[in-house]
Amino acid sequence: MREHHIAVNGVLLHVVECGEGPAVLFCHGFPDTWRSWRQQMNAVAHAGYRAIALDMRGYGESGGPDEASAYTALNIVGDLVAILNDMNCETAILVGHDFGAVAAWTAALIRPDRFRAVFGLSVPPFDFDGGNFLSDLREKGQHDFYMFRQMSPAADNEWVDAKNTIPAAFYWTSAEAPKEERWHPMDINRGLLRPAPIKRPRFVEPTDFALMIDQFEQNGFHRPLNYYRALESSLDMMSAFAGCRIQVPSFFMIGAADGLNKLHPVTTEILQHVLTDLREFIVLPDVGHWPQLEAPEQTNSALIGFLDAIH
């Protein structure tokens, strides 16, 4: 792996790459770092591509401001474009998970000249017909929705004990947890931060996981949680693109055991309303919120097949 620190848009971003060929840019979500992509990066590099991943602004070895307003989807897309410019990549194919998927879908919508295809994991694209699902949930009185707690100032301290909160978040959102106890986005009794019965889920690599926990212990959670705090502003900004559709080739994959499916039930028909060139939609059985870690072989095979079809 070749590592760089790139100054873009007022922040210093930590970027890692391997391989040579057409660029594939990986974007992670919460609570994560670039390290969760290591297996996919090695696979696509061996398949003849240049794999590039970053610690998203505010995470890991990347810097970031403290203000939540600096973490909207448009800010993040600006970082991705700047990385391509700095690394002399005319275009790239995006791979995104969780909030990284939000960034990838947004980038594919508004900068198809730079991002020629998108492979999303776990979080589907928002419908660009306007509206704000957070406001809708408030109006329905669903104040227990987990994102509202993540947005609160108190969340910084609730997450601060990374050696316990990171394993809990990974475990409860995965298929490793018992079905009746897994995380549910609308049930405070099945939250992310319940004490986990293990210190490390089986599907994570020990060294990378330990390094990730150490970075969160050093840097805290205020900046990563700002992605939640900026989400409503991002949704409001995207109303400018009402009626638009993502035109570039796309692929979407979810785990059947992911609690997010209870919030956003996904079908091919729903996806095609936003994705005009959806190549495939895969649901992985017995997999939770982390397909790239829980089912790396299936994820790698699907991703490389998609890349080869594009090229």
Salt bridges, closest charged atoms under 4 A:
GLU3 OE1 - HIS14 NE2 2.56
GLU17 OE1 - ARG2 NH2 3.08
GLU17 OE2 - HIS4 NE2 2.71
GLU17 OE1 - ARG50 NE 2.68
GLU20 OE2 - ARG2 NH2 3.56
ASP55 OD2 - HIS14 ND1 2.86
GLU61 OE1 - HIS5 NE2 3.41
GLU61 OE1 - HIS14 NE2 3.79
ASP66 OD1 - ARG223 NE 2.96
ASP79 OD2 - ARG57 NE 2.72
ASP98 OD1 - HIS289 NE2 2.85
ASP113 OD2 - ARG111 NH2 2.79
ASP127 OD2 - HIS273 NE2 3.46
ASP129 OD1 - ARG245 NH2 3.38
ASP129 OD2 - HIS273 NE2 3.11
ASP156 OD2 - HIS222 ND1 2.77
ASP156 OD1 - ARG229 NH2 2.66
GLU158 OE1 - ARG149 NE 3.19
ASP161 OD1 - LYS163 NZ 2.95
GLU176 OE2 - ARG202 NH1 3.72
ASP208 OD1 - ARG35 NH1 2.97
ASP208 OD2 - ARG38 NE 2.78
GLU232 OE2 - ARG138 NH1 2.86
ASP258 OD2 - HIS289 ND1 2.77
ASP277 OD1 - ARG279 NE 2.89
